[in-house]
Amino acid sequence: MGTESHVETQPQRSLKYTAVPEGLWRAGAYFVPSILKKRQSHHHSAGLPAPGLSWSSLAAVVADEVVLAGFKITRDPPTTEAWKRIATEVNDALGCFADNGWIEDPAAYHRSPSVPTDVVSTPLTRWEALGLPWEQLRWSSDWLPHPDEPGHDRWASYERNTRGSAFVLRHRDNKARHWALVLHGTEQGRLLVDQKVFRARHLFQELGCNVIMPLLPLHASRRSLDGEGTGFPTLDVLDNIHGIAQSVFDTRSILAWIRQQNPVGISVTGLSLGGNIAAVVAGLEEPLGAVVGLVPAVDFPELFRRQSPKAMRNSDAFSTLHTASKQLHQVVSPLSFSPATPPNRLFLLAGLHDRLLDPVVQAGRLASHWNTTNVHWVERGHVTHMSGAQLGAVIDEAVEAAVAHHVEATARDQTAT
């Protein structure tokens, strides 16, 4: 990829000024009869329910388009120099990943975590705790890319990212409890918002669960103060892969810690980006009590291609980068792993009007890969699904399934002995 090719891949900053009006125009075009009919046919051929037409679906599409516009306004595209660096890293990574056998065996890319030995708990008394006995756990996250991986030194330079963190609600009666582990989405990781999205108060007080919400890498307090490593998902391919890989490692580390707390089963629920992490974790871990993907991201290269300006994604340079990125992302793709958790304890919730993550390409593919019938399609979008009663109902259903499985397994073990 030469300099001219890199320029082709860089969208103009003027796109920021047109982001909102173009988003509203797309929201209107979404319901043009011929376009809606084509979309319904596309869903039908993929085995998904067809999206309908209603005032709530219009609100869902508008909300998603506004969020997309916000991302375009607040996130700067890579500079020409950054594109050169990304392309060079990707090219080098293709050789590195192939030589190490990671593309053929994605599980070999991931290191097995150990139980964190330096966990420190601090009670939270801030107003965001909303009167609940939240604690914050902190521990050392020693995950780093493999020494010979492109992007290793840059990732290692994100110093604030080396500290694992999780918000925890736990009962202090020494009674064995179910642990509900929930993983937030992109640009989340804030206690006030996340506890409401995941219905933490309900899980804790009404279902009697212990609740733990890990903070994903490069989010909130793990984000660099100097603006370096400004978060992921990102078009910076190796940073994106490393962000997912460390998220998986940190989640598995905290799972190892939970298993020492005498849990009555463990459910893992992830939203959007968190859904991707939950699905990869499920593919690497022993059977879990239940796994839930809420509007899960499944294919990040395809997401980036779909959300990029047409002139950018149609360029030869971007096409070359996209093809290479898909190869590399296989090591962190949920579709590369078959979960040990059986299909009857795998759950999905997805919006038929999702404008951020195409339901056919993303959640639809994961549902097929998981071979589960516990798929809940809702007439909502990526944003508005969070306000629906179905989200809480699916999480509750997963907790109940996990607890029931734990009770049955314990009874079988006692009978056997």
Secondary structure per residue as TSV (DSSP state, phi and psi in degrees):
chain	resnum	aa	ss	phi	psi
A	1	M	-	360.0	112.7
A	2	G	-	-83.9	-179.0
A	3	T	H	-59.5	-43.3
A	4	E	H	-62.6	-37.7
A	5	S	H	-64.6	-38.1
A	6	H	H	-64.5	-39.0
A	7	V	H	-62.3	-36.1
A	8	E	H	-59.6	-35.3
A	9	T	H	-82.6	-8.3
A	10	Q	S	-95.6	112.0
A	11	P	-	-67.7	152.3
A	12	Q	-	-74.7	145.4
A	13	R	T	-66.6	-17.1
A	14	S	T	-62.8	-19.4
A	15	L	H	-62.7	-24.6
A	16	K	H	-62.7	-39.2
A	17	Y	H	-73.5	-23.7
A	18	T	H	-101.9	2.1
A	19	A	H	-59.8	-47.7
A	20	V	H	-68.9	-52.1
A	21	P	H	-60.8	-36.3
A	22	E	H	-68.4	-36.1
A	23	G	H	-63.6	-42.4
A	24	L	H	-67.6	-35.9
A	25	W	H	-64.2	-42.5
A	26	R	H	-65.2	-35.9
A	27	A	H	-61.4	-40.8
A	28	G	H	-68.7	-42.4
A	29	A	H	-66.0	-26.2
A	30	Y	T	-56.0	-32.8
A	31	F	T	-102.5	9.2
A	32	V	-	-59.9	128.5
A	33	P	H	-48.1	-45.4
A	34	S	H	-66.8	-37.4
A	35	I	H	-71.3	-42.3
A	36	L	H	-63.6	-40.5
A	37	K	H	-63.6	-40.2
A	38	K	H	-64.6	-40.8
A	39	R	H	-65.9	-41.3
A	40	Q	H	-62.5	-38.8
A	41	S	H	-66.1	-38.6
A	42	H	H	-62.9	-44.0
A	43	H	H	-63.1	-45.4
A	44	H	H	-60.7	-43.6
A	45	S	H	-67.1	-24.2
A	46	A	T	-91.0	1.4
A	47	G	T	82.3	17.5
A	48	L	-	-102.8	153.6
A	49	P	-	-61.2	149.5
A	50	A	-	-81.0	136.0
A	51	P	-	-67.4	139.4
A	52	G	-	-97.6	-172.8
A	53	L	-	-123.8	118.8
A	54	S	-	-159.4	171.0
A	55	W	H	-64.7	-35.7
A	56	S	H	-69.0	-35.2
A	57	S	H	-69.5	-34.9
A	58	L	H	-63.4	-43.7
A	59	A	H	-62.6	-37.7
A	60	A	H	-63.8	-44.7
A	61	V	H	-67.4	-43.0
A	62	V	H	-61.9	-44.4
A	63	A	H	-59.5	-44.3
A	64	D	H	-65.2	-41.5
A	65	E	H	-66.0	-35.3
A	66	V	H	-65.7	-41.2
A	67	V	H	-64.2	-42.6
A	68	L	H	-60.1	-41.9
A	69	A	H	-62.5	-39.0
A	70	G	H	-61.4	-41.8
A	71	F	H	-61.4	-41.5
A	72	K	H	-66.6	-33.7
A	73	I	H	-76.1	-40.1
A	74	T	H	-90.7	-18.3
A	75	R	S	-109.3	123.9
A	76	D	-	-81.3	142.2
A	77	P	-	-70.7	159.0
A	78	P	-	-58.6	144.0
A	79	T	-	-73.3	168.6
A	80	T	H	-58.8	-39.3
A	81	E	H	-64.5	-40.1
A	82	A	H	-65.5	-38.9
A	83	W	H	-61.3	-40.2
A	84	K	H	-60.8	-46.4
A	85	R	H	-63.4	-42.8
A	86	I	H	-62.0	-45.7
A	87	A	H	-63.7	-39.7
A	88	T	H	-65.8	-44.7
A	89	E	H	-61.2	-43.1
A	90	V	H	-63.1	-43.0
A	91	N	H	-62.5	-43.7
A	92	D	H	-66.6	-37.3
A	93	A	H	-66.5	-34.1
A	94	L	H	-57.5	-43.7
A	95	G	H	-69.1	-42.2
A	96	C	H	-62.1	-47.5
A	97	F	H	-66.0	-39.9
A	98	A	H	-67.0	-44.1
A	99	D	H	-61.9	-34.1
A	100	N	T	-87.6	-3.6
A	101	G	T	76.8	14.7
A	102	W	T	-74.1	-31.9
A	103	I	T	-69.5	-37.7
A	104	E	T	-74.7	-33.8
A	105	D	-	-131.1	80.3
A	106	P	G	-56.7	-31.0
A	107	A	G	-63.0	-27.8
A	108	A	G	-67.9	-18.7
A	109	Y	G	-71.5	-27.1
A	110	H	S	-95.3	132.5
A	111	R	-	-85.4	144.2
A	112	S	-	-75.1	129.2
A	113	P	-	-81.6	162.3
A	114	S	-	-117.1	167.7
A	115	V	-	-67.5	127.0
A	116	P	-	-58.1	134.7
A	117	T	S	-103.0	-5.2
A	118	D	-	-121.3	34.4
A	119	V	-	-67.0	127.4
A	120	V	E	-119.2	130.9
A	121	S	E	-109.5	133.3
A	122	T	E	-128.4	123.5
A	123	P	E	-62.8	142.7
A	124	L	-	-102.2	125.0
A	125	T	-	-116.1	7.4
A	126	R	S	-69.2	160.8
A	127	W	G	-63.8	-25.3
A	128	E	G	-64.0	-16.4
A	129	A	G	-68.9	-17.3
A	130	L	T	53.4	37.1
A	131	G	T	80.0	2.7
A	132	L	S	-95.1	150.2
A	133	P	-	-78.9	60.1
A	134	W	-	-69.4	144.1
A	135	E	E	-121.2	159.8
A	136	Q	E	-117.4	122.1
A	137	L	E	-92.2	140.3
A	138	R	E	-133.7	142.8
A	139	W	E	-155.1	166.9
A	140	S	E	-81.7	123.5
A	141	S	-	-97.4	105.9
A	142	D	-	-93.7	17.5
A	143	W	-	-72.5	135.6
A	144	L	-	-142.1	154.8
A	145	P	-	-58.2	159.0
A	146	H	-	-58.2	145.3
A	147	P	T	-53.8	-32.7
A	148	D	T	-92.8	5.0
A	149	E	S	-77.3	136.4
A	150	P	T	-59.6	140.7
A	151	G	T	87.9	-0.5
A	152	H	H	-59.4	-50.8
A	153	D	H	-66.4	-37.4
A	154	R	H	-64.2	-45.3
A	155	W	H	-63.2	-39.5
A	156	A	H	-65.5	-21.6
A	157	S	T	-79.1	-9.6
A	158	Y	-	-81.5	80.8
A	159	E	G	-62.3	-39.7
A	160	R	G	-68.2	-14.3
A	161	N	G	-82.0	-8.7
A	162	T	G	-82.1	-1.0
A	163	R	E	-109.8	110.4
A	164	G	E	-68.3	150.9
A	165	S	E	-150.9	146.0
A	166	A	E	-154.5	142.1
A	167	F	E	-91.7	136.2
A	168	V	E	-132.7	136.9
A	169	L	E	-116.7	117.9
A	170	R	-	-139.8	142.7
A	171	H	-	-73.9	144.6
A	172	R	S	-107.1	28.9
A	173	D	S	-100.4	7.7
A	174	N	-	61.3	14.9
A	175	K	-	-85.7	139.3
A	176	A	-	-62.5	130.9
A	177	R	-	-130.7	157.5
A	178	H	-	-74.5	140.1
A	179	W	E	-106.6	122.6
A	180	A	E	-103.2	108.0
A	181	L	E	-96.4	125.3
A	182	V	E	-125.3	138.5
A	183	L	E	-117.1	124.3
A	184	H	-	-76.0	173.3
A	185	G	-	-98.5	-173.2
A	186	T	T	-59.2	137.8
A	187	E	T	63.3	13.8
A	188	Q	-	-102.0	-151.7
A	189	G	-	96.1	21.5
A	190	R	-	-111.6	126.2
A	191	L	H	-55.0	-45.9
A	192	L	H	-57.3	-45.7
A	193	V	H	-76.6	-49.5
A	194	D	H	-64.4	-37.2
A	195	Q	H	-66.6	-28.8
A	196	K	H	-77.0	-42.2
A	197	V	H	-59.2	-44.9
A	198	F	T	-91.0	6.5
A	199	R	T	56.1	48.0
A	200	A	H	-61.9	-39.7
A	201	R	H	-60.9	-43.1
A	202	H	I	-63.7	-45.7
A	203	L	I	-61.2	-39.3
A	204	F	I	-78.5	-51.1
A	205	Q	I	-85.5	-39.8
A	206	E	I	-93.7	-37.4
A	207	L	S	-95.2	-9.6
A	208	G	-	73.5	21.6
A	209	C	-	-83.9	156.2
A	210	N	E	-88.5	138.4
A	211	V	E	-120.7	133.4
A	212	I	E	-133.8	131.9
A	213	M	E	-123.6	91.3
A	214	P	E	-64.4	150.4
A	215	L	-	-97.0	121.1
A	216	L	-	-72.2	154.3
A	217	P	T	-54.8	147.2
A	218	L	T	58.1	28.2
A	219	H	S	-123.0	144.7
A	220	A	G	50.8	-122.8
A	221	S	G	-70.5	-8.7
A	222	R	G	-93.3	1.4
A	223	R	S	-84.4	141.5
A	224	S	-	-67.1	137.8
A	225	L	T	-71.0	-25.6
A	226	D	T	-85.9	4.2
A	227	G	S	89.3	-9.8
A	228	E	S	-75.6	142.0
A	229	G	S	62.7	60.3
A	230	T	-	-79.9	16.8
A	231	G	-	116.9	171.0
A	232	F	S	-146.5	157.5
A	233	P	S	-62.4	150.8
A	234	T	-	-151.1	152.4
A	235	L	S	-69.4	-13.6
A	236	D	-	-73.7	97.2
A	237	V	H	-54.6	-50.8
A	238	L	H	-69.7	-36.6
A	239	D	H	-61.6	-37.3
A	240	N	H	-66.0	-45.7
A	241	I	H	-63.2	-43.1
A	242	H	H	-68.0	-34.8
A	243	G	H	-63.3	-43.8
A	244	I	H	-66.7	-44.3
A	245	A	H	-63.1	-42.2
A	246	Q	H	-70.0	-34.8
A	247	S	H	-59.3	-43.6
A	248	V	H	-63.8	-45.3
A	249	F	H	-62.0	-47.4
A	250	D	H	-62.6	-40.8
A	251	T	H	-64.2	-42.2
A	252	R	H	-68.1	-32.5
A	253	S	H	-64.2	-44.7
A	254	I	H	-72.1	-28.1
A	255	L	H	-63.4	-40.4
A	256	A	H	-63.0	-37.2
A	257	W	H	-67.4	-42.3
A	258	I	H	-61.9	-38.2
A	259	R	G	-63.0	-16.9
A	260	Q	G	-86.8	-3.0
A	261	Q	G	-100.0	16.7
A	262	N	-	57.2	56.5
A	263	P	-	-76.9	147.8
A	264	V	S	-92.2	69.6
A	265	G	-	80.9	159.1
A	266	I	E	-133.8	128.8
A	267	S	E	-110.9	142.0
A	268	V	E	-119.2	119.8
A	269	T	E	-121.7	132.0
A	270	G	E	-132.0	142.7
A	271	L	E	-111.1	123.8
A	272	S	T	57.8	-110.7
A	273	L	H	-55.5	-43.9
A	274	G	H	-60.9	-32.1
A	275	G	H	-64.6	-37.3
A	276	N	H	-62.2	-47.0
A	277	I	H	-62.8	-44.9
A	278	A	H	-58.5	-40.6
A	279	A	H	-69.2	-39.0
A	280	V	H	-67.9	-43.2
A	281	V	H	-57.1	-44.1
A	282	A	H	-60.5	-30.4
A	283	G	H	-79.6	-12.5
A	284	L	H	-111.2	-17.9
A	285	E	S	-96.2	162.8
A	286	E	S	-63.2	166.8
A	287	P	-	-53.6	133.6
A	288	L	-	-100.2	166.1
A	289	G	S	-62.8	-42.5
A	290	A	E	-166.3	154.4
A	291	V	E	-132.5	133.4
A	292	V	E	-126.7	128.4
A	293	G	E	-110.2	117.3
A	294	L	E	-101.7	116.9
A	295	V	S	36.1	59.0
A	296	P	-	-72.6	142.9
A	297	A	-	-81.6	132.4
A	298	V	-	-119.5	-39.7
A	299	D	-	-129.0	94.6
A	300	F	H	-68.9	-41.9
A	301	P	H	-56.0	-40.6
A	302	E	H	-68.7	-36.5
A	303	L	H	-60.3	-46.9
A	304	F	H	-63.5	-40.7
A	305	R	H	-63.3	-44.8
A	306	R	H	-66.6	-35.3
A	307	Q	H	-91.9	-0.3
A	308	S	S	-83.6	150.3
A	309	P	-	-56.1	145.9
A	310	K	H	-56.4	-43.0
A	311	A	H	-62.4	-32.2
A	312	M	H	-74.7	-50.1
A	313	R	H	-72.0	-18.1
A	314	N	T	-88.6	-1.8
A	315	S	S	-77.4	152.0
A	316	D	H	-62.2	-38.2
A	317	A	H	-62.6	-45.1
A	318	F	H	-67.9	-38.2
A	319	S	H	-60.7	-42.7
A	320	T	H	-63.6	-45.0
A	321	L	H	-64.1	-40.9
A	322	H	H	-61.7	-44.5
A	323	T	H	-62.3	-43.9
A	324	A	H	-67.5	-39.6
A	325	S	H	-62.1	-39.9
A	326	K	H	-62.6	-38.4
A	327	Q	H	-63.5	-46.7
A	328	L	H	-68.2	-37.6
A	329	H	G	-69.1	-8.4
A	330	Q	G	-59.2	-27.7
A	331	V	G	-73.4	-15.0
A	332	V	G	-126.9	23.4
A	333	S	-	-94.6	132.5
A	334	P	G	-58.2	-25.1
A	335	L	G	-77.6	-6.6
A	336	S	G	-88.9	-7.4
A	337	F	-	-129.6	140.3
A	338	S	-	-101.8	117.6
A	339	P	-	-66.5	143.0
A	340	A	S	-75.0	-22.9
A	341	T	S	-66.7	128.5
A	342	P	-	-67.2	155.7
A	343	P	G	-56.1	-30.5
A	344	N	G	-72.4	-7.6
A	345	R	G	-117.4	20.7
A	346	L	E	-110.8	129.8
A	347	F	E	-129.7	144.2
A	348	L	E	-134.7	141.3
A	349	L	E	-129.7	126.9
A	350	A	E	-145.1	150.7
A	351	G	E	-92.6	129.6
A	352	L	T	-68.5	-18.8
A	353	H	T	-109.7	21.8
A	354	D	-	-64.0	120.4
A	355	R	S	-98.8	-11.8
A	356	L	S	-88.1	-42.8
A	357	L	S	-124.2	106.4
A	358	D	-	-53.0	120.7
A	359	P	T	-62.1	-31.5
A	360	V	T	-72.0	-46.4
A	361	V	T	-75.9	-31.3
A	362	Q	T	-100.0	-87.4
A	363	A	H	-60.0	-36.2
A	364	G	H	-60.5	-40.6
A	365	R	H	-69.4	-36.9
A	366	L	H	-68.6	-38.9
A	367	A	H	-59.8	-42.1
A	368	S	H	-67.2	-41.9
A	369	H	H	-64.9	-40.6
A	370	W	H	-75.9	-19.8
A	371	N	T	55.9	40.4
A	372	T	-	-106.5	147.3
A	373	T	S	-96.6	-1.8
A	374	N	-	-84.8	58.8
A	375	V	E	-113.4	123.8
A	376	H	E	-112.4	107.3
A	377	W	E	-94.6	128.1
A	378	V	E	-121.2	148.9
A	379	E	S	-78.6	59.6
A	380	R	-	-140.5	179.4
A	381	G	-	-111.4	-166.1
A	382	H	T	-66.7	-37.0
A	383	V	T	-86.4	-49.6
A	384	T	G	-71.9	-15.8
A	385	H	G	-62.9	-24.2
A	386	M	G	-70.6	-19.9
A	387	S	G	-95.6	-1.6
A	388	G	S	-86.3	152.4
A	389	A	H	-67.2	-22.1
A	390	Q	H	-63.7	-32.8
A	391	L	H	-61.1	-51.3
A	392	G	H	-62.3	-37.2
A	393	A	H	-64.9	-39.5
A	394	V	H	-67.7	-42.4
A	395	I	H	-61.9	-43.5
A	396	D	H	-61.2	-43.5
A	397	E	H	-60.4	-40.7
A	398	A	H	-67.2	-41.9
A	399	V	H	-60.9	-45.5
A	400	E	H	-61.3	-41.2
A	401	A	H	-65.5	-40.4
A	402	A	H	-66.2	-43.5
A	403	V	H	-65.0	-44.0
A	404	A	H	-61.2	-42.1
A	405	H	H	-63.0	-42.4
A	406	H	H	-63.0	-43.0
A	407	V	H	-63.4	-44.2
A	408	E	H	-64.7	-42.1
A	409	A	H	-66.3	-39.4
A	410	T	H	-64.3	-42.7
A	411	A	H	-62.6	-40.1
A	412	R	H	-64.1	-42.1
A	413	D	H	-64.5	-39.8
A	414	Q	H	-67.2	-39.1
A	415	T	H	-66.1	-37.9
A	416	A	H	-67.6	-29.5
A	417	T	-	-93.2	360.0
